[in-house]
Amino acid sequence: MGIVAWAERHQVALYLGALAAGAAGGLLAPAAGGALTPAIEPVLGTLLFATFLQIPLARLGRAWRDGRFLAALGVANFVVVPLLAGALSRLVADDRGLLLGVLLVLLTPCVDYVVVFTGAAGGDRARLIAATPLLMLAQMALLPAYLALFAGGEVVVDPAPFARAFLLLIALPLALAAAVQALARRLPAVRRVPRAGEAAMVPLMMVTLAVVVASQIGEVGQAAAALARLVPIYAVFALAAAALGALVARAFRLDPPASRAVAFSSATRNSLVVLPLALATSSALAPLAVVTQTLVELVALVALVRVLPWAIPGRRVAQSES
């Protein structure tokens, strides 16, 4: 347990080290890094399973009745953030491939690893998990309209990637976690599984960060000149969206854990889900624009884990509550 406590105290430094290791591996051995792409979903699913194990699922039902939180999440992600994304997208309006990539990724809120980062910053993971079906349905319904508004022309949005991500990365790990929790109430030996999951959280996050970066950075490096202009756009978006999400949460008078959840949801995007949509466009730069956002976002999220608890002070969600 001493090692676990040490890892939790130094998690930001460890995450930055994992990002650096993944970047170095992907750049030095692009072929090996690219081969890690199929591992992203299993690694991320395992990380989310370990996260869900720490959350008493009885609290999810109460979260569905939390109208203020759901309203704040909706306003932040589908009113305020689209305005920010639309404004920033004007900076690449001269290149349709970059424009589509930027809009696809910035208009879709994340539903997977945002839960882990929220928990790392003392945010309310349970309420965020309960809201994921609504976030998925809302972005599927609104994305075509937003693309038409900001990009012009008709862009077909395939629901399949969203459905696949929800089933594999949310529904399946959540069902497995529920089964383990049910067995743990009857079998004392099974109670060790949630404790093991809690101990594995930091290492699993490190592995996830390293695998995602290593698998994606090689392709980005090949088009670095064209994609460099996106880095400040994505960095500004992450910081501004988190700040705007915090302001929306304050307007709705949410408590600090819920406010951090809204801020993280506002800043974190659904890049791994919309990547197939970007690949389906006629532009080679659109998917690379999505991947670039992932790389910038991961660095920003590691920083926000440290910054948001300071910016939104208050109690953390205890394990028994979250």
Secondary structure, DSSP 8 states (H G I E B T S, - for coil): -HHHHHHHHTHHHHHHHHHHHHHHHHHH-HHHHHTTGGGHHHHHHHHHHHHHHTS-THHHHHHHT-HHHHHHHHHIIIIIHHHHHHHHHGGGTT-HHHHHHHHHHHTSB--STHHHHHHHTT--HHHHHHHHHHHHHHHHHHHHHHHHHHH-S-----SHHHHHHIIIIIIHHHHHHHHHHHHHTT-GGGGHHHHHHHHTHHHHHHHHHHHHHHHHHHHHHHTHHHHTTHHHHHHHHHHHHHHHHHHHHHHTT--HHHHHHHHHHHH-B-HHHHHHHHHTSS-SHHHHHHHHHHHHHHHHHHHHHHHHHHHS-S----TTT-
